[in-house]
């Protein structure tokens, strides 16, 4: 027999889910990589900790607002129907207060313990994701992921700004890689969750243009991603260790995308989606390892 307590997560757990922990962890990881790459040696660790905390707080606030705005859409989708905002177990006022506290604390931490540039860039990212992407772009165009991808691609620039108080070309190369990575990552999810997105009413690419069209675009973006992943080596931001890792990782990405295009299955789409997360983590880790090797 399932008790009411077992069936319903605790209140703190419901709030935690609103912050999308897995997504925020990946975003913060990319920001931390940007912090370490911005410094010729080890960056000031207190600043790294403060920047990590501040960026996470604002990211969590943005994801909470995203859940609030999409509560009706989430209620129609199996993947998101158990969110507290979709079930109504946490009120709109409570979510706004929760997001406001997180976002306010994040801005205070970044402004006072890091620098104003990082605070304003992170706040702009919050606005871009929570409001422009979620409220305007996502329900209006199947290119929502492409156009709105810039806000999700910003973490390396935020991390770089935190340590260097500037955002040079190298940081924007990292932003570009995530920007190009975002569409095939999300379209792989949309492909095997197609029925969910049909019920949601959102104009995701597989819904508006069909699976085959989406599979082609996943492949094309994967090829462009392969090229973009070479840029750190081309501009001498990294060396041959990173190049070798990027060729292998990006080659596998293209291989998965090609298989998906040739013979679609939900299982292949799931594999590509899962690999895309591993891909980005390993690619940025390779950048950091190459950076440290160069310092030895």
KATAMO-V734081 format. One line per field, one symbol per residue. psi: psi as a letter, one per 40 degrees, with the letter a starting at -180 (. if undefined). Layout:
# KATAMO-V734081
psi=???
This chain:
# KATAMO-V734081
psi=hhiddddhiiddddddddegdddddddddddddddddehdahihdddddddddddddddddddddddddedddddehddedeidddeeehidddddddddddddddddddddecidddddddddddddddddddddddedieeddddedddeeedddddddddefigadddddddddddddddddddddddefdddddddeifiddddeiddddddddddddddddddeeddddefdiadddddddddddddddddddddddgiiddddddddddddddddddddddddddddde.
